[in-house]
Structure formats: C-alpha cells, structure tokens
Amino acid sequence: MSFDNTDPGPDPGEPGGGVPPGETPPAESSTSSGTGPRQDTSRGWAKAPLAIILLIGVVFAAFFLVYAITLMR
C-alpha cells in the first residue's frame, strides 16, 4: 500500500514550513480581549413604549368604568 502526500506545502523542518516537531506554534496576534459581539448594556423598557402601554391601559379601564356607570342609571 502506498501513501501519497497531497499536501502542497513544504515539510515542517524546511524553511517556511511552519513549526518544527516538538515546538509550540506562535499565538495569534489578532485576538484580543476586546473582540467579540457587542453586548447591549441597557436594561428595562424605553420610556415611549411604556407610556403608550400605560395610556392604552388607562383608556381601556376608563371605558369600562364609564360603561359600568351608565348601566347603573
């Protein structure tokens, strides 16, 4: 059985061939602690949507309050 090396690059021991056996490859210099997805630090509801929801709730409650008062007359 024969094995053909399909790797086009030079062997590790040759110049420009990567890391020799037994040595640790160099770390990547492009990674830092500041990389990664941006995390939004705001919490809670924005003022406008909260105000709209509260306004709808007050109008809804006022409608049924007025409706109940008109039924008692």
N, C-alpha and C positions, 0 to 999 in steps of 0.2 A: 504494500500500500504506500503510495507516495503522497506527500503533502506539499501543496504549492502555496507559498506565502503570497497572498493577494494585496498585502499592504504596500502601497507605493512609496511610503516614506523610508528614510534610512533607519538602520538599526539603532537601538538606544546608545550604544557605545561610540557611535560615529559622531563627528562634529555636526551640530544642528539636528541631532537625532533625538532630542528630548532628554529624559532623565536616565542616567546610568543605573543599573540594578543596585538596589540597596540604599539609594538616596531618596530623600523625600522631595517631591516636586514643589516648586515655589508656590506660595499662596497667591490668590488672585488679588490684584491691587484695585480692581474696580468695585469691590464690595466694601460698603461702609455701614456704620450703624444708622445712618440717615436714609438709607434706601428702603423702598418698600411702599406699599399702598398708603395713601394719605388717609388718616383717620379723622373724622369729624368729631370735635370735642364738645359741640353744643348739645345740650340735653333739654328735653321738655318741648312744649308746644310753642310755636311762634304766636305772637300777640294777635295778629289778624285772624287766623283760623279759629283760635279760641274765642275771640269776641263774636265771630259770626255764629258759631255753635251756641254760645250762650244767648245771643239775640234770638235765634230760632227757638230755643227752649222757652224763653220768656214769652214770645209771641204765641207759641203753642199753648202754654199754661194760661195766658190771658184769654185766649179764645174760649177754652173750656170753662174758665171762670165766668165769663160773660154769658156763655150758653147756659150754665147752671143757674145763674141769677135770673135769666129770662124765663126759665122753666118754672121757677117758684112763683112768679107773678100770676 
